[in-house]
Amino acid sequence: MDRGYVRVDTCDYSVDPAAIGHHVTVLCDNEKVIVLVAGGEIVAEHARCWARHQTITDPQHAETGRLMRAEHHRQRPSGHMRSVDSGPLVEVEQRELGSYDRLFTVIDGGKEVG
């Protein structure tokens, strides 16, 4: 499981975010969907939904996910940019934007549109 939900028929059921990245076993019958991790620990239990294309989210799973994302963001180094060594910088030619309009025949100097 890699996104926090398992799919049964056409419906998605939330799973405890701590189980993300682990193999899970999904058990279901006409009334319940139960998700287990190795060792048999239950990481989700939902009433079975028979409507099509629904997403069923346990509020506790949503809150746990929110807390885990907040913790992840606190642990990231400040700033969202990362440095990449791309070699020496090269100066490139800069054109007036209108030259592209003329090139693509949007304004005078090119083919009339319309």
N, C-alpha and C positions, 0 to 999 in steps of 0.2 A: 504494500500500500504506500503511495507516495503523495497523496494530496489531501488526506484527512477525511475522505469519504469512500464508501464501497458502494457498488451498484448492484442492485438486485432487480431483475427485469429492467424496467426503464427508470426506476427511482434511485436516488442517491441518499445514503444514510451516513450521518456523521459518525466519526470514530474519535476516541480520545487522541488528541494530537501527539501524545507521547508515543503512540504506536506507529507514527509515520516512519516509513523506511523499513518496517518489519513485515515479515510475512504473516498474514492473518488467515484464520479459518472463519468462513461465514456459514452460519447455520440458520436456516429459515424454514418456517412452516406457514400455514395460512394466517397465523396471528402475530408472529414475532420474527424479528431479525436480530440475531445475536452474533457478535464478532468477538473472536478469541485470538490472543497471541499465543506463541509457543509456551507451553506450560499450563495452558488452560485458563489464563486470566481473562475475564470478560472486560473488553475495552469499549463495548457499545451494546446497548439493548434498546430496541425500538419496536413499537407496534408496527405491524406490516401495513404498508400503504398500498392500496389497489388502484388508486388514481394513476394516470400515466404521467411520466416526466416530472416528478415532484422531487424536491430536495428537502429532506427531513433533517433538521439540525437540533441536537440536544443543546439547550442553553449553556450547560456546564462545559461542553466541548468547545463552544464558541468563546466562552470566557477564558478557558485554559489556552486556547489558541491566541487570543488577544494578549494575554500575559506573556506567553512565550515569544511572540513577535516583539513586544515592548522590550523584553530582556535582550533579545537578539540585537535590536537597534541600539541599546545602551552599551553593548559590548563592542560594536563596530567602531573603528577609529573615526575621529571627527572628519567631516567633509565626505561628500559622496563621490568625489572625483578620485580616480586612481591614476598614478603616473605610469606611463608606458615609455620605455626607451625606444624611440622610433628613429634614432639616428639624427644627423644634423638637420636643422630646419632649412627649408628652401623657400625663397620668396617667389610668389607666383604673381602673374599678371592679374590686375583687377580692371574690370570694365565697368562703364556706366551701365546701369540696368536697362536703359532704353535701347542699348545696342542689341540686347537679346530680343526685345520686342520687334525691332526692325528685322533681325535675323529670322525670326519665326513669323514674320509678316503680320504682326498684330497692329503696328502703327505705320505712318507714312515712311516711305522709303522701301516698303515691301509691297507685296501683293495685297490688294484690298480684300477684306474679309466681309462676307455677308451680303 
